[in-house]
């Protein structure tokens, strides 16, 4: 899904208007990057930074990665796009891709992601929502961390994927 994404993010010359973040961080950028793996940023729209340069509350929530690609988006407020890999562990998420912003409209972002994932929008008031897709091997969440609104895809470990698939088969036989 996001194989050669770092190249596209850092070397893009032509930007797709839906993913141009010069004005404000957009859930479209999250969708194109983390769900489609096809994001392009216009020149100067983001700066590569180290994981250590993320705000403390985000670093703390993301744990200790094996490797990380992080971009500070030049948008209103503080906004970050990240792709993080973790050491192989049977129960840990091996990869996370996310967008965190202190300016993004959380409800509009959650609704756009929900429409993309489920084809509909349910009126929700919860501050954290998770959508599971064991067939594709990931869970997507919309949540808040400190002052940040976060959209994130967590790839499932093989063990977690098998457990969830088995549980789904018990409640939704095909």
N, C-alpha and C positions, 0 to 999 in steps of 0.2 A: 504494500500500500504506500509506503513512504521511502522506498529504496534509495533512489538518487535525489532525494529532496533537498539535501544540503546544497548541492550544486545549483539547483533551480533557485533556491532562496537567496544565495549569495551572489550568483552570477547572472541574474535575470536582467535583461535589458528591456524587454517588452512586458509591460504589466497588464494583467487582466483587470479591468476596472472593478470587478467584484472583489478583487483581493488587494487593491491599492489601499494601504493603510495611512496615507499621508494625512487624512482628516481625522479618523477615529478608528479604534480597533473594531473589527467587524466579525461577527460570527461566521460570515462567509469565508473569511480567511481561515478560521478553524476548520470549517467543512472542507475547503479545498486542500488544506494541508494535511489534516489528521485523518479525514475520512476518505478523500480522493487521492491524496498523494500527488497533487498536481498544482501546487501553489507557485506563483511567481510574484516577487515583490519588485516594485519599481526601484530604480537606482536611488539610493539614499533613504529608502523607506525604513531601513532597519540597520542596526549595528550588531555584529556578533560580539557577545560578551561571554565571560566564563560563568559556570554554574555558581561560583562563589559570589558573583556580582548580583545575583537575584536577591530581592528583599528577603529578610530573615524568615518571615512567616511562610513564604513559598518554599524556600530551601528546607525548612524544618518539615513541612508537609511532604516534600518529595523524597526525603531520606538521603541515602548515600549511593549515588549512581556509580556504575562502572565507567560510563562515559556520558557526556551531555553536549548537545548542540543547543545553544540558547541565543535568542536575538532580542534586543531591546528595540521595540517598535517606536518609531518617531511618530507618535500619535498624541492626541489629547491625553493628559494624565500619564500614569505609568502603565505600560503594556509590554508583555513578554510572550514570545512564542518559544516553545521548547520541545525537544525530542530527546528523551532520556532512555538509556539502556542500563539494565541492572544485571548483576551476576546471575547466572542460571541457578534457580532454586525451584524446587517442585511446587511450592505454593505462592511464590512471588510473581508479580507482573513483570515479564521480561522487558517490556518497552512501554513508555508513556509518551503521548504527544498531547500538548495542551496550549491553550491561550489563556493568559491571566491579565486582567485589566482592572484598574480602579475607576474607570470611566464608562465601560461598556454597560449598556442597558441590560440588566440581568434577565428580566422577564421576556423582552423581545428576543434575546439570544437563546434562552431556553426554548421558547416557542418555535423558533426557526430550526433549531437542532431536532426538536421533537417531531416537527413536520417532516424533516428529512429522513428521520429514522423510522417513523411509524406511519407517515402519511396523513396524520391528523394532529390536532392540538386539543388537549384536554385542559380545562381550567384547573390550574394547580396553585396552591399557595405555599407549598413546601419550599424551603430554602435550598434543599438538596434533592436532586432527582437523578436516578440511575436507570439506564436502559441496557439490558443484557442481550447480546447476540452471540450465543455459543457456537452457532454454525459458522459464523465469520471469525470467531475467536477473539472477541473483545467486548468490553463494557464501556459505555459512554456515560459521562456524568456532567451535570451542571451543578455547581455549588459555590459557596463563598469561603474564602480563607482570609481572615482579617478584613482589610479594606478591599480585597480583590474579588472580582467575579471570575469564576474559572469554568472553562469548558475543557474537558479532557477525555481522551481515549486511553484506556488501560488494556493492553493486550493480555489475554489470559494465558497462564502457564498451561502446558499440556495436561497436567493433573487437574487443574481447576476447570479446564474446558471439558474434560471427561466427566467430572463430578456434576457440573451444571447440565451437561447434555443428558446425562442419566436421569437427573431430577426432572428435567423438562419432559422427557419421554414418559415418566410416570404420571405426570399431570396432563399432558397433551399428547395422547397417542395418535400416531399418524394413520 
